[in-house]
Amino acid sequence: MATVTLSDYLTLQDGSRRFDGTPNAIDLNFQLPDDFVMGTNLAKPVIQFKYRARQETDLQLWINPDNAGQNVQIDVTFDASNVIRSHHEFLNGNLFVPGAENRIRFILVDHSIFDDNNNDIGISDVLLTFQRRVDRKSVV
């Protein structure tokens, strides 16, 4: 019998935060439910967030950076448009821990851009969408 899942989400950050050179990382801590589906080819967690960059910069996103292994999920270059844009990315669900506290870390790879005070980078409205297992009896 196939596993029944439903889509759920967590708001990891409502509002904006800036990288301004100190720090060059932003951590978002959150608890996942016990029935979190760690990931299959069809049920991958998705992270969505908005950003604004005044200068081209490289950003990485790490899942549970304190755990051993390769946890980099996003390594992207943002353009210098100074326009608020949206980004979404499928993530490796096996890097999350169901029923426990997890951490997503945004890291600016090159923070030499902060030599000029007008080169801040902002992220906002971070959302994690994922699948949860559902008891078949509660669906009927």
C-alpha positions as CSV (number, residue, x, y, z in Angstrom):
1,M,0.0,0.0,0.0
2,A,1.3,3.4,-0.9
3,T,2.3,5.9,1.7
4,V,-0.1,8.9,2.0
5,T,1.6,12.3,2.4
6,L,0.4,15.9,2.5
7,S,2.3,19.1,1.9
8,D,3.1,21.3,4.9
9,Y,5.3,24.3,5.4
10,L,7.2,26.2,8.1
11,T,7.8,30.0,8.1
12,L,11.5,30.1,9.0
13,Q,11.7,33.9,8.8
14,D,9.0,36.5,8.4
15,G,10.6,39.8,7.6
16,S,14.1,40.7,6.4
17,R,17.6,40.3,7.7
18,R,20.8,41.8,6.3
19,F,24.3,40.6,5.9
20,D,26.3,43.7,6.5
21,G,29.8,42.2,6.9
22,T,29.3,41.2,10.5
23,P,28.1,38.5,10.5
24,N,28.6,36.9,7.1
25,A,26.2,34.1,8.1
26,I,22.5,33.9,9.2
27,D,21.3,30.8,11.0
28,L,17.6,29.8,11.1
29,N,16.7,27.2,13.7
30,F,13.5,25.2,13.6
31,Q,11.8,22.0,14.7
32,L,10.6,19.5,12.1
33,P,7.7,17.1,12.9
34,D,8.3,13.4,13.5
35,D,6.4,12.5,10.4
36,F,8.6,14.6,8.1
37,V,9.3,12.7,4.8
38,M,13.1,12.9,4.4
39,G,12.9,12.9,0.7
40,T,12.3,10.8,-2.4
41,N,12.5,11.6,-6.0
42,L,9.0,13.0,-5.8
43,A,8.9,14.4,-2.3
44,K,11.8,16.8,-1.9
45,P,11.7,19.7,0.6
46,V,11.7,23.1,-1.1
47,I,13.2,26.3,0.3
48,Q,11.9,29.7,-0.9
49,F,13.2,33.1,0.0
50,K,13.4,36.7,-1.3
51,Y,16.7,38.5,-1.6
52,R,18.1,41.8,-2.7
53,A,21.8,42.4,-3.6
54,R,23.4,45.7,-4.4
55,Q,26.5,44.1,-5.7
56,E,27.2,40.7,-7.3
57,T,27.9,38.1,-4.6
58,D,28.0,34.4,-3.9
59,L,25.6,32.9,-1.4
60,Q,25.6,29.3,0.0
61,L,22.9,27.6,2.0
62,W,23.9,24.8,4.4
63,I,21.6,22.3,6.1
64,N,22.6,21.3,9.6
65,P,26.1,22.7,9.2
66,D,27.3,21.2,12.5
67,N,26.8,17.6,11.2
68,A,29.5,15.7,9.4
69,G,29.3,15.4,5.6
70,Q,28.6,17.6,2.6
71,N,25.7,19.9,3.6
72,V,25.9,22.7,1.0
73,Q,22.6,22.8,-0.9
74,I,22.7,26.1,-2.7
75,D,25.8,27.8,-4.2
76,V,24.4,30.7,-6.3
77,T,25.6,34.0,-7.5
78,F,23.2,36.9,-7.0
79,D,23.3,39.8,-9.5
80,A,23.8,43.4,-8.5
81,S,20.3,44.6,-9.6
82,N,19.3,46.0,-6.2
83,V,15.8,44.6,-7.0
84,I,13.9,42.2,-4.6
85,R,13.8,38.8,-6.3
86,S,12.6,35.4,-5.3
87,H,14.6,32.1,-5.2
88,H,13.5,28.6,-4.6
89,E,15.5,25.4,-4.5
90,F,14.8,21.7,-4.0
91,L,16.8,20.3,-1.1
92,N,18.2,16.9,0.0
93,G,15.7,15.9,2.6
94,N,18.1,13.3,4.0
95,L,20.1,16.1,5.6
96,F,17.2,17.0,7.9
97,V,16.4,15.3,11.2
98,P,12.7,14.5,11.7
99,G,11.4,15.3,15.2
100,A,14.4,17.4,16.2
101,E,15.9,20.8,15.9
102,N,17.4,21.6,12.5
103,R,19.4,24.6,11.2
104,I,19.6,26.3,7.9
105,R,22.6,28.6,7.4
106,F,22.9,31.2,4.8
107,I,26.6,32.2,4.2
108,L,28.1,34.9,2.1
109,V,31.1,33.4,0.5
110,D,32.8,36.7,-0.5
111,H,32.4,39.3,2.2
112,S,35.0,41.7,0.7
113,I,32.0,43.4,-0.9
114,F,31.4,45.2,2.4
115,D,34.4,47.4,1.9
116,D,31.8,49.9,0.7
117,N,29.0,50.6,3.2
118,N,26.3,50.5,0.5
119,N,26.8,46.9,-0.4
120,D,24.5,45.1,2.0
121,I,22.7,41.9,1.0
122,G,19.2,41.1,2.4
123,I,17.2,38.0,2.6
124,S,13.5,37.8,3.7
125,D,10.4,35.7,4.0
126,V,12.1,32.3,4.2
127,L,9.7,29.4,3.8
128,L,10.4,25.6,3.9
129,T,7.8,23.4,2.2
130,F,7.9,19.6,2.8
131,Q,5.9,16.4,2.9
132,R,4.5,14.7,6.0
133,R,3.3,11.1,6.3
134,V,-0.4,10.9,7.2
135,D,-2.2,8.0,8.9
136,R,-4.4,6.6,6.1
137,K,-7.3,6.3,8.6
138,S,-7.3,10.0,9.3
139,V,-7.5,10.8,5.5
140,V,-10.8,8.9,4.9
